[in-house]
Amino acid sequence: MGKRLTIIVCGAGPADRVGNLVHLAQADGWTVQLVATAAAVPMLDLSQLETMTGAPIRTDYGQPRHGSRRSSAVDGLIIAPATYNTINKLASGINDTYPLNIAAEAIGRQIPVIIAPFVNTALAARRPFIDAVEQLRSEKVRVLLGAGEWVPHPPGTGAEPSARFPWHRAVKALQAAVPDV
């Protein structure tokens, strides 16, 4: 089966382009399964993404359709685009949705987790967010935030940054974290 990757997609501007991340990961030899937050679902072309991955997109705890595997049985996990809300909840140990449960378990199992945030400068400047990023990094989660990775955009200017979201950096970070399985 090769390397298995779960991608959690959140309801942020670049979500409708998550197919780019799927393509890059598959080109690197990953078998990809998508998990979507409730806010992301309306932004996604579910049929197209299910065709790309060959698996249903998971959104909740219900039984997986078509015999898909449990989302936590993976070699790596990417959360992209990750929202302010998801990052803060994950760092605080809040586990009130299926995607947060998958991410929390992956961290606890010491599975490599890469987070590519999509937040604006006003949210990124808040102490809860700064603390959340520090907390996640202390648990060996790779948060792609800062110069050379991803820099937050000014409030109200998300369209242009959405178009240049660094999907490739998430795959590169995953390559560094997971040697060939």
C-alpha positions in Angstrom: 0.0 0.0 0.0 3.0 2.4 0.4 3.0 5.6 2.4 -0.5 6.6 3.7 -1.4 10.2 4.3 -4.5 11.9 5.7 -5.1 15.5 4.7 -7.5 17.5 6.9 -8.9 20.4 5.0 -10.4 23.3 6.9 -12.8 26.0 5.6 -10.3 28.6 4.7 -9.7 30.5 1.4 -7.5 27.9 -0.3 -9.6 24.9 0.6 -11.1 24.8 -2.9 -7.6 24.1 -4.3 -6.8 21.2 -2.0 -6.6 19.0 -5.1 -3.2 20.6 -5.7 -2.0 19.1 -2.4 -3.5 15.7 -3.2 -1.8 15.7 -6.6 1.6 16.7 -5.1 1.4 14.1 -2.4 0.3 11.4 -4.8 3.2 12.3 -7.1 5.5 11.8 -4.1 4.1 8.2 -3.7 1.5 8.8 -1.0 -1.9 7.2 -0.9 -4.2 10.0 0.2 -7.4 10.1 2.2 -9.2 13.4 2.8 -11.0 14.5 6.0 -12.9 17.7 5.8 -14.2 20.0 8.5 -17.9 21.0 8.3 -16.9 24.5 7.2 -14.7 23.1 4.3 -17.4 20.8 2.8 -19.3 23.5 0.9 -16.0 24.8 -0.6 -15.0 21.4 -2.0 -15.8 19.5 -5.2 -16.4 16.2 -3.2 -16.9 14.1 -6.3 -13.7 15.3 -8.0 -11.7 14.8 -4.8 -13.1 11.3 -4.2 -12.2 10.4 -7.7 -8.6 11.7 -7.2 -8.1 9.8 -4.0 -10.2 6.8 -4.7 -11.7 7.1 -1.3 -14.7 8.8 0.3 -14.1 12.1 2.1 -14.6 11.6 5.8 -16.3 14.4 7.8 -17.6 12.7 10.9 -17.5 9.6 13.1 -20.0 7.7 11.1 -19.1 4.4 9.5 -16.8 4.9 6.5 -18.4 4.3 3.2 -17.1 1.8 0.6 -14.7 0.2 3.1 -12.4 3.1 3.5 -9.8 2.8 6.2 -9.8 4.5 9.6 -8.3 8.0 9.1 -5.8 7.6 11.9 -4.1 4.5 10.4 -1.6 6.6 8.5 2.1 7.4 8.2 1.7 11.2 8.0 -1.0 13.9 8.4 -1.2 17.4 6.9 -3.7 20.0 8.0 -4.1 22.5 5.2 -5.3 25.1 5.0 -5.5 25.2 8.8 -7.8 27.8 10.3 -7.2 29.9 13.4 -10.1 28.0 15.1 -8.7 24.5 14.3 -5.1 25.4 15.4 -6.3 26.9 18.7 -8.6 24.0 19.5 -6.0 21.4 18.6 -3.4 23.0 20.8 -5.9 23.3 23.7 -6.8 19.7 23.5 -10.4 20.3 22.3 -11.6 17.2 20.5 -15.1 18.0 19.5 -15.1 17.0 15.8 -13.9 14.1 13.8 -11.1 16.1 12.1 -9.8 17.3 15.5 -9.9 13.8 16.9 -7.9 12.5 14.0 -5.3 15.2 14.4 -5.1 14.8 18.2 -4.6 11.1 17.9 -1.9 11.5 15.3 0.0 13.8 17.6 -0.4 11.4 20.5 0.8 8.5 18.4 3.8 10.6 17.3 2.8 10.4 13.7 4.4 13.3 11.7 1.9 16.2 11.6 2.4 19.2 9.3 0.1 22.2 9.7 -0.1 24.9 7.0 -2.1 27.8 8.5 -4.2 30.3 6.5 -4.7 33.2 8.9 -4.6 36.9 8.6 -2.1 39.2 10.5 -4.7 40.3 13.0 -5.5 36.7 14.0 -1.8 35.6 13.9 -0.9 38.5 16.3 -3.3 37.3 19.0 -1.8 35.7 22.1 -4.0 32.6 21.9 -2.7 31.8 18.4 0.9 32.5 19.3 0.6 30.2 22.3 -1.2 27.5 20.2 1.6 27.5 17.6 4.2 27.3 20.4 2.3 24.5 22.1 2.0 22.4 18.9 5.6 22.9 18.1 6.6 21.7 21.5 4.7 18.5 20.7 6.9 18.1 17.5 4.1 19.3 15.2 5.6 21.2 12.2 3.7 24.5 11.8 4.6 26.1 8.5 4.5 29.7 9.8 7.1 32.4 9.4 9.6 33.7 6.9 10.3 31.2 4.2 7.2 29.1 5.0 4.0 31.0 5.2 3.4 34.6 6.2 -0.1 35.7 7.3 -1.8 38.3 5.0 -3.5 41.5 6.1 -7.2 41.2 7.0 -9.6 41.3 4.0 -6.9 40.4 1.5 -7.2 36.6 1.4 -7.9 36.1 -2.3 -4.4 36.7 -3.6 -2.7 34.7 -0.8 -5.2 31.9 -1.4 -3.9 31.6 -5.0 -0.3 31.3 -3.8 -0.9 29.0 -0.8 2.3 26.9 -0.3 0.9 23.4 -0.9 4.4 22.3 -2.0 6.0 23.3 1.3 3.6 21.0 3.2 4.7 18.0 1.0 8.3 19.0 1.4 8.0 19.1 5.2 6.3 15.7 5.1 9.1 14.3 2.9 11.6 15.5 5.6 9.5 14.0 8.4 8.7 10.6 6.9 11.5 8.6 5.3 10.4 6.1 2.7 8.1 3.6 4.4 
